[in-house]
Structure formats: C-alpha cells, structure tokens
Amino acid sequence: MAAPKNRSARIQNLVRDLSLKFGLEQHIRAEYDARRRSWSFEWTDGPTADQVRRAAKRIDKEAAAEIAQVHRHYTAQAQALGAIRMRLAGRKLPPYSPYGAELAVDEFLQQVPNPAVPKGEREKALLARLLDEATPTPEPDIGEQPRRTYPDGRKACELIAKKGIVWLLTPPESAGPQQAAVPLTPLEQLTVRYARGDAFAAWQDRLTPMPAAAAFAAVLADPDAPPSVTQAALDLLPELHAALDQGAQELRRRLD
C-alpha cells in the first residue's frame, strides 16, 4: 500500500528542507513501510541522527511523527577519519576482526556531525595517507586500462586497529620524491629521537609527544645531537619559558 498522497507530499517537502538545511549533496532518502505505515530516512555522512530528528520536528512536527527510523551511512573517508580520531583519543580498535573495528568506528561516529570533514592540515595529511593505503591496487583486464578503485572504509579501520597510527606520518614506499612525510613539530622531532618507555608508547599509540622539559634535557645530555636536533631544542625555549613563568606565578600565589 502506498503512502497517502498528502502525507507523501509533506514528507518529500520535509526531505527537501532537511537536505537544504544541512547542505547535503545527495538528498535524504525517504522510504515508506506500508505494513507499519511509517517512514524511514537514510542519508550518508552529514548530520547525526539526533540532529535530523530535532530539525524535522522544528520544520514539520506532524510529518516528523511519522518517521519511525533514521539511519546514517558512512563513506570510507568518514570511517577512516573516525578511526584516526579514535586512536588519537587513546581508544584502541579490535585488532583481530575487520568487522569489529568497523563497528567500533561506526559507533564512535554516531554523535559526530559531518564525520568526513577533516580539521586542519595534520588531519588532512593523516587521512590522505590512510585512504591511499586502504585503496586496493587495480588489476587490469587483458588489453584494458586498469579500472579505477576506491578506498575501503573497513580496510582503513582494520589498518588502524592492527598498525596503530604513527606510520601515517611517513609517505608510502611507492611515493615519489615530491611526496614528503607529514611535517613534525620541533617537540615531535625530539620525541621520535628520545622517547622511551611510556613516552614512546604514548607517541606510537596516539602521537602524544614527550614533555618539552624532558625533550630539552635529553638534547642537553646528548653530545652527538646533530644541528637539526639542537635547533629543535632551541625552538622549545619560548614554550619552556612560558611554563616556568606560569609555575613561578603559582608558587608566588602560594606564598601570598
């Protein structure tokens, strides 16, 4: 049984208004369930399910009441970025099941608006590296050009689950000389050289650099530090001075 025309028209108007509101390139897909006499909405990336439900009620409360289910799908880019953000936040993915890793990322993304949009140049670079690795190599048919392949979101989640994240800072082995690694800050450069124990694990797991004071002390204790490392330590001085000044103010406050 088809949906009543007047209800269908209101739902389609709601779909249009929601899609415009959230700037979706592809409109929300509305499906009518004749048995339940209700609608379901589906879309890819973009707003969260909660955002769509709240906005639908504000636009047309009666039409929104007929929406039984809302479901957001994710592109490979959204899943890859979600996996990166999970690892940066210190949350590990199940390493022995590609499906488990993907499900963990999808759950993580549920409350993340616009999950496929990277923030800043660092995220863009990490994302590009992961998507490149998660794209299968095309196998050309005999006498034909290689077919275009696309990133696999499940593979991206699996890679982060098994390999961690620090490898994303380096270009692939197949990269040409023009493709540079992700730029490191002075503190990150020193972390790569000097981090040990828990500091090393924090760097490998979630790209957390070692404390600036410890990194500076490590360079002072290293008579073989090359000029680039020495310069990186000197670049930390403004941060170290600011931390010392703040600490001194706190100590003075205690004496007042």
Salt bridges, closest charged atoms under 4 A:
ASP17 OD1 - ARG16 NH2 3.13
ASP33 OD2 - ARG36 NH1 3.02
GLU42 OE1 - HIS73 NE2 3.08
ASP60 OD1 - ARG10 NH2 2.71
GLU62 OE1 - ARG10 NH1 3.19
GLU66 OE2 - ARG7 NE 3.70
GLU102 OE1 - ARG154 NE 2.70
GLU121 OE2 - LYS124 NZ 3.54
GLU123 OE2 - ARG85 NE 2.93
GLU133 OE1 - ARG129 NH1 3.10
ASP141 OD2 - ARG147 NH2 2.72
GLU158 OE1 - LYS155 NZ 3.92
GLU158 OE2 - LYS162 NZ 2.99
GLU188 OE1 - ARG122 NH2 2.86
ASP205 OD1 - ARG87 NH2 3.67
ASP205 OD2 - LYS92 NZ 3.82
ASP222 OD2 - ARG193 NH2 3.12
GLU250 OE2 - ARG253 NH2 2.59
GLU250 OE2 - ARG254 NE 3.40
